[in-house]
């Protein structure tokens, strides 16, 4: 068995308007699993929130008395 026999044959085709954006994202190293989730989501974020609920700690809200750290100095 030669090295050429071990490699699958891939047919080169011109990208059309529907596949080129996906190819561009793959070229930027966006995970394929993420692209599949975006194309064919099984549930929406509202459905997930309804089934899982909010976490006990609202980590996305700033703590009282703490100043934001990402604001530039005046």
PQR file with spaces between the fields and no chain letter, atoms N, CA, C, O and H, PARSE charges and radii, in Angstrom:
ATOM       1  N    UNK     1       0.850   -1.169    0.000 -0.4000 1.5000
ATOM       2  CA   UNK     1       0.000    0.000    0.000 -0.0000 2.0000
ATOM       3  C    UNK     1       0.898    1.235    0.000  0.5500 1.7000
ATOM       4  O    UNK     1       1.787    1.360    0.843 -0.5500 1.4000
ATOM       5  N    UNK     2       0.672    2.125   -0.922 -0.4000 1.5000
ATOM       6  CA   UNK     2       1.468    3.338   -0.999 -0.0000 2.0000
ATOM       7  C    UNK     2       0.833    4.437   -0.159  0.5500 1.7000
ATOM       8  O    UNK     2      -0.300    4.313    0.305 -0.5500 1.4000
ATOM       9  H    UNK     2      -0.050    2.023   -1.607  0.4000 1.0000
ATOM      10  N    UNK     3       1.588    5.512    0.024 -0.4000 1.5000
ATOM      11  CA   UNK     3       1.084    6.632    0.825 -0.0000 2.0000
ATOM      12  C    UNK     3      -0.136    7.258    0.172  0.5500 1.7000
ATOM      13  O    UNK     3      -1.046    7.705    0.870 -0.5500 1.4000
ATOM      14  H    UNK     3       2.508    5.613   -0.353  0.4000 1.0000
ATOM      15  N    UNK     4      -0.172    7.297   -1.155 -0.4000 1.5000
ATOM      16  CA   UNK     4      -1.320    7.860   -1.871 -0.0000 2.0000
ATOM      17  C    UNK     4      -2.581    7.031   -1.660  0.5500 1.7000
ATOM      18  O    UNK     4      -3.682    7.580   -1.624 -0.5500 1.4000
ATOM      19  H    UNK     4       0.567    6.934   -1.722  0.4000 1.0000
ATOM      20  N    UNK     5      -2.432    5.707   -1.520 -0.4000 1.5000
ATOM      21  CA   UNK     5      -3.592    4.841   -1.314 -0.0000 2.0000
ATOM      22  C    UNK     5      -4.216    5.061    0.063  0.5500 1.7000
ATOM      23  O    UNK     5      -5.421    4.870    0.226 -0.5500 1.4000
ATOM      24  H    UNK     5      -1.537    5.261   -1.549  0.4000 1.0000
ATOM      25  N    UNK     6      -3.425    5.456    1.047 -0.4000 1.5000
ATOM      26  CA   UNK     6      -3.915    5.627    2.401 -0.0000 2.0000
ATOM      27  C    UNK     6      -4.692    6.929    2.577  0.5500 1.7000
ATOM      28  O    UNK     6      -5.460    7.057    3.531 -0.5500 1.4000
ATOM      29  H    UNK     6      -2.446    5.611    0.914  0.4000 1.0000
ATOM      30  N    UNK     7      -4.514    7.873    1.698 -0.4000 1.5000
ATOM      31  CA   UNK     7      -5.171    9.170    1.826 -0.0000 2.0000
ATOM      32  C    UNK     7      -6.483    9.163    1.034  0.5500 1.7000
ATOM      33  O    UNK     7      -6.514    8.709   -0.109 -0.5500 1.4000
ATOM      34  H    UNK     7      -3.890    7.769    0.923  0.4000 1.0000
ATOM      35  N    UNK     8      -7.555    9.662    1.635 -0.4000 1.5000
ATOM      36  CA   UNK     8      -8.820    9.714    0.900 -0.0000 2.0000
ATOM      37  C    UNK     8      -8.736   10.723   -0.233  0.5500 1.7000
ATOM      38  O    UNK     8      -8.027   11.725   -0.142 -0.5500 1.4000
ATOM      39  H    UNK     8      -7.529   10.031    2.564  0.4000 1.0000
ATOM      40  N    UNK     9      -9.459   10.447   -1.285 -0.4000 1.5000
ATOM      41  CA   UNK     9      -9.457   11.390   -2.401 -0.0000 2.0000
ATOM      42  C    UNK     9     -10.452   12.497   -2.105  0.5500 1.7000
ATOM      43  O    UNK     9     -11.588   12.240   -1.707 -0.5500 1.4000
ATOM      44  H    UNK     9     -10.034    9.632   -1.360  0.4000 1.0000
ATOM      45  N    UNK    10     -10.014   13.724   -2.305 -0.4000 1.5000
ATOM      46  CA   UNK    10     -10.858   14.885   -2.064 -0.0000 2.0000
ATOM      47  C    UNK    10     -11.012   15.606   -3.385  0.5500 1.7000
ATOM      48  O    UNK    10     -10.034   15.945   -4.052 -0.5500 1.4000
ATOM      49  H    UNK    10      -9.092   13.933   -2.629  0.4000 1.0000
ATOM      50  N    UNK    11     -12.250   15.830   -3.741 -0.4000 1.5000
ATOM      51  CA   UNK    11     -12.513   16.481   -5.008 -0.0000 2.0000
ATOM      52  C    UNK    11     -12.559   17.993   -4.788  0.5500 1.7000
ATOM      53  O    UNK    11     -13.333   18.474   -3.960 -0.5500 1.4000
ATOM      54  H    UNK    11     -13.044   15.555   -3.199  0.4000 1.0000
ATOM      55  N    UNK    12     -11.758   18.724   -5.502 -0.4000 1.5000
ATOM      56  CA   UNK    12     -11.737   20.181   -5.371 -0.0000 2.0000
ATOM      57  C    UNK    12     -12.944   20.762   -6.100  0.5500 1.7000
ATOM      58  O    UNK    12     -13.193   20.450   -7.265 -0.5500 1.4000
ATOM      59  H    UNK    12     -11.129   18.333   -6.174  0.4000 1.0000
ATOM      60  N    UNK    13     -13.684   21.605   -5.403 -0.4000 1.5000
ATOM      61  CA   UNK    13     -14.836   22.271   -6.005 -0.0000 2.0000
ATOM      62  C    UNK    13     -14.749   23.751   -5.673  0.5500 1.7000
ATOM      63  O    UNK    13     -14.113   24.152   -4.699 -0.5500 1.4000
ATOM      64  H    UNK    13     -13.482   21.859   -4.457  0.4000 1.0000
ATOM      65  N    UNK    14     -15.387   24.533   -6.484 -0.4000 1.5000
ATOM      66  CA   UNK    14     -15.453   25.963   -6.218 -0.0000 2.0000
ATOM      67  C    UNK    14     -16.427   26.208   -5.069  0.5500 1.7000
ATOM      68  O    UNK    14     -17.505   25.615   -5.016 -0.5500 1.4000
ATOM      69  H    UNK    14     -15.905   24.207   -7.275  0.4000 1.0000
ATOM      70  N    UNK    15     -16.034   27.085   -4.154 -0.4000 1.5000
ATOM      71  CA   UNK    15     -16.912   27.413   -3.033 -0.0000 2.0000
ATOM      72  C    UNK    15     -18.042   28.296   -3.539  0.5500 1.7000
ATOM      73  O    UNK    15     -17.821   29.237   -4.302 -0.5500 1.4000
ATOM      74  H    UNK    15     -15.158   27.567   -4.197  0.4000 1.0000
ATOM      75  N    UNK    16     -19.246   27.981   -3.106 -0.4000 1.5000
ATOM      76  CA   UNK    16     -20.358   28.849   -3.459 -0.0000 2.0000
ATOM      77  C    UNK    16     -20.635   29.806   -2.306  0.5500 1.7000
ATOM      78  O    UNK    16     -19.938   29.792   -1.291 -0.5500 1.4000
ATOM      79  H    UNK    16     -19.425   27.217   -2.487  0.4000 1.0000
ATOM      80  N    UNK    17     -21.643   30.623   -2.472 -0.4000 1.5000
ATOM      81  CA   UNK    17     -21.942   31.645   -1.471 -0.0000 2.0000
ATOM      82  C    UNK    17     -22.345   31.062   -0.122  0.5500 1.7000
ATOM      83  O    UNK    17     -22.198   31.733    0.899 -0.5500 1.4000
ATOM      84  H    UNK    17     -22.209   30.634   -3.296  0.4000 1.0000
ATOM      85  N    UNK    18     -22.849   29.828   -0.091 -0.4000 1.5000
ATOM      86  CA   UNK    18     -23.296   29.259    1.175 -0.0000 2.0000
ATOM      87  C    UNK    18     -22.182   28.575    1.945  0.5500 1.7000
ATOM      88  O    UNK    18     -22.251   28.504    3.172 -0.5500 1.4000
ATOM      89  H    UNK    18     -22.968   29.282   -0.921  0.4000 1.0000
ATOM      90  N    UNK    19     -21.171   28.075    1.280 -0.4000 1.5000
ATOM      91  CA   UNK    19     -20.108   27.357    1.987 -0.0000 2.0000
ATOM      92  C    UNK    19     -18.891   28.219    2.295  0.5500 1.7000
ATOM      93  O    UNK    19     -18.134   27.892    3.209 -0.5500 1.4000
ATOM      94  H    UNK    19     -21.115   28.133    0.283  0.4000 1.0000
ATOM      95  N    UNK    20     -18.683   29.288    1.577 -0.4000 1.5000
ATOM      96  CA   UNK    20     -17.481   30.106    1.783 -0.0000 2.0000
ATOM      97  C    UNK    20     -17.403   30.705    3.182  0.5500 1.7000
ATOM      98  O    UNK    20     -16.322   30.695    3.772 -0.5500 1.4000
ATOM      99  H    UNK    20     -19.299   29.553    0.835  0.4000 1.0000
ATOM     100  N    UNK    21     -18.496   31.228    3.745 -0.4000 1.5000
ATOM     101  CA   UNK    21     -18.387   31.762    5.119 -0.0000 2.0000
ATOM     102  C    UNK    21     -17.947   30.701    6.127  0.5500 1.7000
ATOM     103  O    UNK    21     -17.177   30.993    7.041 -0.5500 1.4000
ATOM     104  H    UNK    21     -19.373   31.236    3.265  0.4000 1.0000
ATOM     105  N    UNK    22     -18.430   29.486    5.961 -0.4000 1.5000
ATOM     106  CA   UNK    22     -18.038   28.405    6.870 -0.0000 2.0000
ATOM     107  C    UNK    22     -16.562   28.072    6.681  0.5500 1.7000
ATOM     108  O    UNK    22     -15.842   27.858    7.657 -0.5500 1.4000
ATOM     109  H    UNK    22     -19.056   29.249    5.218  0.4000 1.0000
ATOM     110  N    UNK    23     -16.118   28.029    5.452 -0.4000 1.5000
ATOM     111  CA   UNK    23     -14.699   27.759    5.178 -0.0000 2.0000
ATOM     112  C    UNK    23     -13.819   28.859    5.772  0.5500 1.7000
ATOM     113  O    UNK    23     -12.731   28.586    6.280 -0.5500 1.4000
ATOM     114  H    UNK    23     -16.702   28.203    4.660  0.4000 1.0000
ATOM     115  N    UNK    24     -14.295   30.095    5.705 -0.4000 1.5000
ATOM     116  CA   UNK    24     -13.535   31.207    6.288 -0.0000 2.0000
ATOM     117  C    UNK    24     -13.430   31.061    7.802  0.5500 1.7000
ATOM     118  O    UNK    24     -12.368   31.295    8.379 -0.5500 1.4000
ATOM     119  H    UNK    24     -15.179   30.317    5.293  0.4000 1.0000
ATOM     120  N    UNK    25     -14.538   30.672    8.451 -0.4000 1.5000
ATOM     121  CA   UNK    25     -14.518   30.473    9.904 -0.0000 2.0000
ATOM     122  C    UNK    25     -13.598   29.313   10.283  0.5500 1.7000
ATOM     123  O    UNK    25     -12.869   29.398   11.271 -0.5500 1.4000
ATOM     124  H    UNK    25     -15.401   30.482    7.983  0.4000 1.0000
ATOM     125  N    UNK    26     -13.629   28.249    9.517 -0.4000 1.5000
ATOM     126  CA   UNK    26     -12.728   27.125    9.787 -0.0000 2.0000
ATOM     127  C    UNK    26     -11.275   27.550    9.618  0.5500 1.7000
ATOM     128  O    UNK    26     -10.406   27.117   10.375 -0.5500 1.4000
ATOM     129  H    UNK    26     -14.222   28.180    8.714  0.4000 1.0000
ATOM     130  N    UNK    27     -11.010   28.392    8.633 -0.4000 1.5000
ATOM     131  CA   UNK    27      -9.651   28.890    8.419 -0.0000 2.0000
ATOM     132  C    UNK    27      -9.195   29.755    9.585  0.5500 1.7000
ATOM     133  O    UNK    27      -7.997   29.863    9.848 -0.5500 1.4000
ATOM     134  H    UNK    27     -11.715   28.744    8.018  0.4000 1.0000
ATOM     135  N    UNK    28     -10.148   30.376   10.291 -0.4000 1.5000
ATOM     136  CA   UNK    28      -9.832   31.185   11.469 -0.0000 2.0000
ATOM     137  C    UNK    28      -9.792   30.344   12.741  0.5500 1.7000
ATOM     138  O    UNK    28      -9.690   30.883   13.843 -0.5500 1.4000
ATOM     139  H    UNK    28     -11.121   30.288   10.078  0.4000 1.0000
ATOM     140  N    UNK    29      -9.872   29.028   12.587 -0.4000 1.5000
ATOM     141  CA   UNK    29      -9.773   28.055   13.687 -0.0000 2.0000
ATOM     142  C    UNK    29     -10.980   28.054   14.617  0.5500 1.7000
ATOM     143  O    UNK    29     -10.857   27.714   15.794 -0.5500 1.4000
ATOM     144  H    UNK    29      -9.955   28.591   11.692  0.4000 1.0000
ATOM     145  N    UNK    30     -12.158   28.436   14.092 -0.4000 1.5000
ATOM     146  CA   UNK    30     -13.392   28.283   14.863 -0.0000 2.0000
ATOM     147  C    UNK    30     -13.709   26.792   14.880  0.5500 1.7000
ATOM     148  O    UNK    30     -13.722   26.160   13.823 -0.5500 1.4000
ATOM     149  H    UNK    30     -12.258   28.712   13.136  0.4000 1.0000
ATOM     150  N    UNK    31     -13.966   26.214   16.054 -0.4000 1.5000
ATOM     151  CA   UNK    31     -14.221   24.770   16.124 -0.0000 2.0000
ATOM     152  C    UNK    31     -15.439   24.351   15.292  0.5500 1.7000
ATOM     153  O    UNK    31     -16.463   25.034   15.276 -0.5500 1.4000
ATOM     154  H    UNK    31     -13.956   26.727   16.912  0.4000 1.0000
ATOM     155  N    UNK    32     -15.305   23.239   14.619 -0.4000 1.5000
ATOM     156  CA   UNK    32     -16.379   22.720   13.793 -0.0000 2.0000
ATOM     157  C    UNK    32     -17.625   22.444   14.631  0.5500 1.7000
ATOM     158  O    UNK    32     -18.742   22.678   14.172 -0.5500 1.4000
ATOM     159  H    UNK    32     -14.473   22.684   14.632  0.4000 1.0000
ATOM     160  N    UNK    33     -17.443   21.949   15.851 -0.4000 1.5000
ATOM     161  CA   UNK    33     -18.587   21.665   16.722 -0.0000 2.0000
ATOM     162  C    UNK    33     -19.398   22.932   16.983  0.5500 1.7000
ATOM     163  O    UNK    33     -20.627   22.885   17.022 -0.5500 1.4000
ATOM     164  H    UNK    33     -16.535   21.758   16.224  0.4000 1.0000
ATOM     165  N    UNK    34     -18.718   24.059   17.162 -0.4000 1.5000
ATOM     166  CA   UNK    34     -19.413   25.324   17.379 -0.0000 2.0000
ATOM     167  C    UNK    34     -20.195   25.724   16.137  0.5500 1.7000
ATOM     168  O    UNK    34     -21.331   26.187   16.241 -0.5500 1.4000
ATOM     169  H    UNK    34     -17.719   24.098   17.131  0.4000 1.0000
ATOM     170  N    UNK    35     -19.604   25.550   14.979 -0.4000 1.5000
ATOM     171  CA   UNK    35     -20.298   25.892   13.738 -0.0000 2.0000
ATOM     172  C    UNK    35     -21.547   25.032   13.556  0.5500 1.7000
ATOM     173  O    UNK    35     -22.589   25.529   13.128 -0.5500 1.4000
ATOM     174  H    UNK    35     -18.682   25.174   14.895  0.4000 1.0000
ATOM     175  N    UNK    36     -21.444   23.761   13.878 -0.4000 1.5000
ATOM     176  CA   UNK    36     -22.599   22.869   13.762 -0.0000 2.0000
ATOM     177  C    UNK    36     -23.689   23.308   14.734  0.5500 1.7000
ATOM     178  O    UNK    36     -24.868   23.318   14.379 -0.5500 1.4000
ATOM     179  H    UNK    36     -20.598   23.357   14.226  0.4000 1.0000
ATOM     180  N    UNK    37     -23.305   23.672   15.957 -0.4000 1.5000
ATOM     181  CA   UNK    37     -24.290   24.138   16.931 -0.0000 2.0000
ATOM     182  C    UNK    37     -24.986   25.413   16.451  0.5500 1.7000
ATOM     183  O    UNK    37     -26.181   25.598   16.680 -0.5500 1.4000
ATOM     184  H    UNK    37     -22.347   23.664   16.245  0.4000 1.0000
ATOM     185  N    UNK    38     -24.240   26.279   15.793 -0.4000 1.5000
ATOM     186  CA   UNK    38     -24.834   27.522   15.306 -0.0000 2.0000
ATOM     187  C    UNK    38     -25.782   27.283   14.134  0.5500 1.7000
ATOM     188  O    UNK    38     -26.788   27.976   13.989 -0.5500 1.4000
ATOM     189  H    UNK    38     -23.269   26.129   15.607  0.4000 1.0000
ATOM     190  N    UNK    39     -25.453   26.298   13.302 -0.4000 1.5000
ATOM     191  CA   UNK    39     -26.260   26.014   12.126 -0.0000 2.0000
ATOM     192  C    UNK    39     -27.528   25.240   12.480  0.5500 1.7000
ATOM     193  O    UNK    39     -28.599   25.525   11.944 -0.5500 1.4000
ATOM     194  H    UNK    39     -24.635   25.734   13.420  0.4000 1.0000
ATOM     195  N    UNK    40     -27.411   24.271   13.372 -0.4000 1.5000
ATOM     196  CA   UNK    40     -28.543   23.409   13.709 -0.0000 2.0000
ATOM     197  C    UNK    40     -28.699   23.299   15.223  0.5500 1.7000
ATOM     198  O    UNK    40     -28.477   22.230   15.792 -0.5500 1.4000
ATOM     199  H    UNK    40     -26.541   24.040   13.807  0.4000 1.0000
ATOM     200  N    UNK    41     -29.078   24.391   15.875 -0.4000 1.5000
ATOM     201  CA   UNK    41     -29.233   24.315   17.333 -0.0000 2.0000
ATOM     202  C    UNK    41     -30.427   23.424   17.695  0.5500 1.7000
ATOM     203  O    UNK    41     -31.476   23.473   17.052 -0.5500 1.4000
ATOM     204  H    UNK    41     -29.259   25.259   15.413  0.4000 1.0000
ATOM     205  N    UNK    42     -30.242   22.623   18.726 -0.4000 1.5000
ATOM     206  CA   UNK    42     -31.321   21.742   19.157 -0.0000 2.0000
ATOM     207  C    UNK    42     -32.259   22.458   20.120  0.5500 1.7000
ATOM     208  O    UNK    42     -33.427   22.086   20.234 -0.5500 1.4000
ATOM     209  H    UNK    42     -29.390   22.584   19.248  0.4000 1.0000
ATOM     210  N    UNK    43     -31.771   23.465   20.803 -0.4000 1.5000
ATOM     211  CA   UNK    43     -32.629   24.227   21.703 -0.0000 2.0000
ATOM     212  C    UNK    43     -32.119   25.659   21.777  0.5500 1.7000
ATOM     213  O    UNK    43     -30.948   25.933   21.515 -0.5500 1.4000
ATOM     214  H    UNK    43     -30.823   23.767   20.710  0.4000 1.0000
ATOM     215  N    UNK    44     -33.003   26.550   22.132 -0.4000 1.5000
ATOM     216  CA   UNK    44     -32.630   27.956   22.231 -0.0000 2.0000
ATOM     217  C    UNK    44     -32.147   28.260   23.637  0.5500 1.7000
ATOM     218  O    UNK    44     -32.334   27.456   24.550 -0.5500 1.4000
ATOM     219  H    UNK    44     -33.955   26.327   22.344  0.4000 1.0000
ATOM     220  N    UNK    45     -31.529   29.410   23.812 -0.4000 1.5000
ATOM     221  CA   UNK    45     -31.053   29.792   25.141 -0.0000 2.0000
ATOM     222  C    UNK    45     -32.221   29.953   26.111  0.5500 1.7000
ATOM     223  O    UNK    45     -32.071   29.687   27.304 -0.5500 1.4000
ATOM     224  H    UNK    45     -31.377   30.063   23.070  0.4000 1.0000
ATOM     225  N    UNK    46     -33.377   30.384   25.618 -0.4000 1.5000
ATOM     226  CA   UNK    46     -34.552   30.516   26.486 -0.0000 2.0000
ATOM     227  C    UNK    46     -34.992   29.146   27.001  0.5500 1.7000
ATOM     228  O    UNK    46     -35.368   29.011   28.166 -0.5500 1.4000
ATOM     229  H    UNK    46     -33.499   30.600   24.650  0.4000 1.0000
ATOM     230  N    UNK    47     -34.947   28.130   26.134 -0.4000 1.5000
ATOM     231  CA   UNK    47     -35.314   26.775   26.554 -0.0000 2.0000
ATOM     232  C    UNK    47     -34.314   26.230   27.568  0.5500 1.7000
ATOM     233  O    UNK    47     -34.697   25.556   28.525 -0.5500 1.4000
ATOM     234  H    UNK    47     -34.642   28.240   25.188  0.4000 1.0000
ATOM     235  N    UNK    48     -33.042   26.519   27.359 -0.4000 1.5000
ATOM     236  CA   UNK    48     -32.006   26.065   28.289 -0.0000 2.0000
ATOM     237  C    UNK    48     -32.193   26.753   29.636  0.5500 1.7000
ATOM     238  O    UNK    48     -32.114   26.101   30.677 -0.5500 1.4000
ATOM     239  H    UNK    48     -32.731   27.066   26.582  0.4000 1.0000
ATOM     240  N    UNK    49     -32.441   28.061   29.629 -0.4000 1.5000
ATOM     241  CA   UNK    49     -32.654   28.797   30.872 -0.0000 2.0000
ATOM     242  C    UNK    49     -33.872   28.258   31.618  0.5500 1.7000
ATOM     243  O    UNK    49     -33.854   28.134   32.842 -0.5500 1.4000
ATOM     244  H    UNK    49     -32.505   28.591   28.783  0.4000 1.0000
ATOM     245  N    UNK    50     -34.926   27.940   30.873 -0.4000 1.5000
ATOM     246  CA   UNK    50     -36.138   27.408   31.495 -0.0000 2.0000
ATOM     247  C    UNK    50     -35.881   26.057   32.154  0.5500 1.7000
ATOM     248  O    UNK    50     -36.388   25.790   33.243 -0.5500 1.4000
ATOM     249  H    UNK    50     -34.940   28.041   29.879  0.4000 1.0000
ATOM     250  N    UNK    51     -35.097   25.208   31.499 -0.4000 1.5000
ATOM     251  CA   UNK    51     -34.863   23.866   32.044 -0.0000 2.0000
ATOM     252  C    UNK    51     -33.793   23.864   33.141  0.5500 1.7000
ATOM     253  O    UNK    51     -33.889   23.089   34.092 -0.5500 1.4000
ATOM     254  H    UNK    51     -34.685   25.425   30.614  0.4000 1.0000
ATOM     255  N    UNK    52     -32.778   24.723   33.017 -0.4000 1.5000
ATOM     256  CA   UNK    52     -31.682   24.707   33.991 -0.0000 2.0000
ATOM     257  C    UNK    52     -31.814   25.780   35.067  0.5500 1.7000
ATOM     258  O    UNK    52     -31.319   25.594   36.178 -0.5500 1.4000
ATOM     259  H    UNK    52     -32.701   25.353   32.244  0.4000 1.0000
ATOM     260  N    UNK    53     -32.456   26.875   34.767 -0.4000 1.5000
ATOM     261  CA   UNK    53     -32.594   27.965   35.720 -0.0000 2.0000
ATOM     262  C    UNK    53     -31.311   28.782   35.826  0.5500 1.7000
ATOM     263  O    UNK    53     -30.282   28.436   35.246 -0.5500 1.4000
ATOM     264  H    UNK    53     -32.859   27.026   33.864  0.4000 1.0000
ATOM     265  N    UNK    54     -31.397   29.868   36.577 -0.4000 1.5000
ATOM     266  CA   UNK    54     -30.235   30.727   36.795 -0.0000 2.0000
ATOM     267  C    UNK    54     -29.340   30.116   37.871  0.5500 1.7000
ATOM     268  O    UNK    54     -29.835   29.412   38.752 -0.5500 1.4000
ATOM     269  H    UNK    54     -32.233   30.149   37.048  0.4000 1.0000
ATOM     270  N    UNK    55     -28.039   30.372   37.816 -0.4000 1.5000
ATOM     271  CA   UNK    55     -27.151   29.892   38.879 -0.0000 2.0000
ATOM     272  C    UNK    55     -27.430   30.626   40.189  0.5500 1.7000
ATOM     273  O    UNK    55     -27.989   31.722   40.189 -0.5500 1.4000
ATOM     274  H    UNK    55     -27.638   30.944   37.101  0.4000 1.0000
ATOM     275  N    UNK    56     -27.038   30.015   41.295 -0.4000 1.5000
ATOM     276  CA   UNK    56     -27.258   30.631   42.602 -0.0000 2.0000
ATOM     277  C    UNK    56     -26.484   31.933   42.753  0.5500 1.7000
ATOM     278  O    UNK    56     -26.964   32.871   43.388 -0.5500 1.4000
ATOM     279  H    UNK    56     -26.583   29.124   41.294  0.4000 1.0000
ATOM     280  N    UNK    57     -25.296   31.994   42.178 -0.4000 1.5000
ATOM     281  CA   UNK    57     -24.458   33.192   42.260 -0.0000 2.0000
ATOM     282  C    UNK    57     -24.482   33.891   40.905  0.5500 1.7000
ATOM     283  O    UNK    57     -24.147   33.295   39.881 -0.5500 1.4000
ATOM     284  H    UNK    57     -24.906   31.231   41.662  0.4000 1.0000
ATOM     285  N    UNK    58     -24.879   35.157   40.909 -0.4000 1.5000
ATOM     286  CA   UNK    58     -24.906   35.940   39.674 -0.0000 2.0000
ATOM     287  C    UNK    58     -23.504   36.472   39.408  0.5500 1.7000
ATOM     288  O    UNK    58     -23.226   37.640   39.677 -0.5500 1.4000
ATOM     289  H    UNK    58     -25.151   35.642   41.740  0.4000 1.0000
ATOM     290  N    UNK    59     -22.619   35.633   38.884 -0.4000 1.5000
ATOM     291  CA   UNK    59     -21.210   35.973   38.687 -0.0000 2.0000
ATOM     292  C    UNK    59     -21.007   37.066   37.653  0.5500 1.7000
ATOM     293  O    UNK    59     -19.954   37.704   37.629 -0.5500 1.4000
ATOM     294  H    UNK    59     -22.844   34.684   38.665  0.4000 1.0000
ATOM     295  N    UNK    60     -21.997   37.292   36.798 -0.4000 1.5000
ATOM     296  CA   UNK    60     -21.867   38.291   35.743 -0.0000 2.0000
ATOM     297  C    UNK    60     -22.185   39.700   36.237  0.5500 1.7000
ATOM     298  O    UNK    60     -21.907   40.673   35.536 -0.5500 1.4000
ATOM     299  H    UNK    60     -22.852   36.774   36.817  0.4000 1.0000
ATOM     300  N    UNK    61     -22.766   39.825   37.435 -0.4000 1.5000
ATOM     301  CA   UNK    61     -23.076   41.136   37.990 -0.0000 2.0000
ATOM     302  C    UNK    61     -21.929   41.613   38.872  0.5500 1.7000
ATOM     303  O    UNK    61     -21.326   40.810   39.584 -0.5500 1.4000
ATOM     304  H    UNK    61     -22.991   39.035   38.005  0.4000 1.0000
ATOM     305  N    UNK    62     -21.612   42.933   38.837 -0.4000 1.5000
ATOM     306  CA   UNK    62     -20.518   43.441   39.689 -0.0000 2.0000
ATOM     307  C    UNK    62     -20.908   43.360   41.162  0.5500 1.7000
ATOM     308  O    UNK    62     -22.076   43.511   41.520 -0.5500 1.4000
ATOM     309  H    UNK    62     -22.102   43.585   38.259  0.4000 1.0000
ATOM     310  N    UNK    63     -19.918   43.122   42.000 -0.4000 1.5000
ATOM     311  CA   UNK    63     -20.160   43.077   43.433 -0.0000 2.0000
ATOM     312  C    UNK    63     -20.392   44.492   43.943  0.5500 1.7000
ATOM     313  O    UNK    63     -19.862   45.454   43.386 -0.5500 1.4000
ATOM     314  H    UNK    63     -18.969   42.999   41.709  0.4000 1.0000
ATOM     315  N    UNK    64     -21.182   44.616   44.998 -0.4000 1.5000
ATOM     316  CA   UNK    64     -21.451   45.943   45.562 -0.0000 2.0000
ATOM     317  C    UNK    64     -20.172   46.537   46.127  0.5500 1.7000
ATOM     318  O    UNK    64     -19.406   45.852   46.804 -0.5500 1.4000
ATOM     319  H    UNK    64     -21.613   43.834   45.450  0.4000 1.0000
ATOM     320  N    UNK    65     -19.948   47.807   45.848 -0.4000 1.5000
ATOM     321  CA   UNK    65     -18.787   48.499   46.377 -0.0000 2.0000
ATOM     322  C    UNK    65     -17.510   48.298   45.571  0.5500 1.7000
ATOM     323  O    UNK    65     -16.489   48.909   45.885 -0.5500 1.4000
ATOM     324  H    UNK    65     -20.571   48.364   45.298  0.4000 1.0000
ATOM     325  N    UNK    66     -17.543   47.474   44.563 -0.4000 1.5000
ATOM     326  CA   UNK    66     -16.333   47.269   43.773 -0.0000 2.0000
ATOM     327  C    UNK    66     -16.435   48.093   42.493  0.5500 1.7000
ATOM     328  O    UNK    66     -17.487   48.167   41.859 -0.5500 1.4000
ATOM     329  H    UNK    66     -18.373   46.978   44.308  0.4000 1.0000
ATOM     330  N    UNK    67     -15.342   48.692   42.143 -0.4000 1.5000
ATOM     331  CA   UNK    67     -15.298   49.509   40.923 -0.0000 2.0000
ATOM     332  C    UNK    67     -14.946   48.609   39.753  0.5500 1.7000
ATOM     333  O    UNK    67     -14.200   47.645   39.923 -0.5500 1.4000
ATOM     334  H    UNK    67     -14.487   48.631   42.659  0.4000 1.0000
ATOM     335  N    UNK    68     -15.465   48.903   38.573 -0.4000 1.5000
ATOM     336  CA   UNK    68     -15.072   48.126   37.387 -0.0000 2.0000
ATOM     337  C    UNK    68     -13.576   48.255   37.149  0.5500 1.7000
ATOM     338  O    UNK    68     -13.017   49.345   37.277 -0.5500 1.4000
ATOM     339  H    UNK    68     -16.071   49.687   38.436  0.4000 1.0000
ATOM     340  N    UNK    69     -12.925   47.154   36.803 -0.4000 1.5000
ATOM     341  CA   UNK    69     -11.479   47.158   36.620 -0.0000 2.0000
ATOM     342  C    UNK    69     -11.066   47.412   35.186  0.5500 1.7000
ATOM     343  O    UNK    69      -9.896   47.695   34.928 -0.5500 1.4000
ATOM     344  H    UNK    69     -13.379   46.269   36.699  0.4000 1.0000
ATOM     345  N    UNK    70     -11.997   47.319   34.241 -0.4000 1.5000
ATOM     346  CA   UNK    70     -11.600   47.485   32.848 -0.0000 2.0000
ATOM     347  C    UNK    70     -11.856   48.891   32.306  0.5500 1.7000
ATOM     348  O    UNK    70     -11.699   49.125   31.107 -0.5500 1.4000
ATOM     349  H    UNK    70     -12.947   47.090   34.451  0.4000 1.0000
ATOM     350  N    UNK    71     -12.248   49.832   33.175 -0.4000 1.5000
ATOM     351  CA   UNK    71     -12.406   51.215   32.731 -0.0000 2.0000
ATOM     352  C    UNK    71     -11.040   51.882   32.634  0.5500 1.7000
ATOM     353  O    UNK    71     -10.199   51.719   33.518 -0.5500 1.4000
ATOM     354  H    UNK    71     -12.375   49.641   34.148  0.4000 1.0000
ATOM     355  N    UNK    72     -10.821   52.635   31.553 -0.4000 1.5000
ATOM     356  CA   UNK    72      -9.525   53.330   31.431 -0.0000 2.0000
ATOM     357  C    UNK    72      -9.423   54.463   32.449  0.5500 1.7000
ATOM     358  O    UNK    72     -10.427   55.051   32.851 -0.5500 1.4000
ATOM     359  H    UNK    72     -11.504   52.767   30.835  0.4000 1.0000
ATOM     360  N    UNK    73      -8.212   54.749   32.846 -0.4000 1.5000
ATOM     361  CA   UNK    73      -7.949   55.846   33.774 -0.0000 2.0000
ATOM     362  C    UNK    73      -8.246   57.164   33.071  0.5500 1.7000
ATOM     363  O    UNK    73      -7.921   57.306   31.892 -0.5500 1.4000
ATOM     364  H    UNK    73      -7.397   54.271   32.519  0.4000 1.0000
ATOM     365  N    UNK    74      -8.867   58.156   33.769 -0.4000 1.5000
ATOM     366  CA   UNK    74      -9.150   59.460   33.123 -0.0000 2.0000
ATOM     367  C    UNK    74      -7.901   60.279   32.925  0.5500 1.7000
ATOM     368  O    UNK    74      -7.968   61.391   32.400 -0.5500 1.4000
ATOM     369  H    UNK    74      -9.131   58.041   34.726  0.4000 1.0000
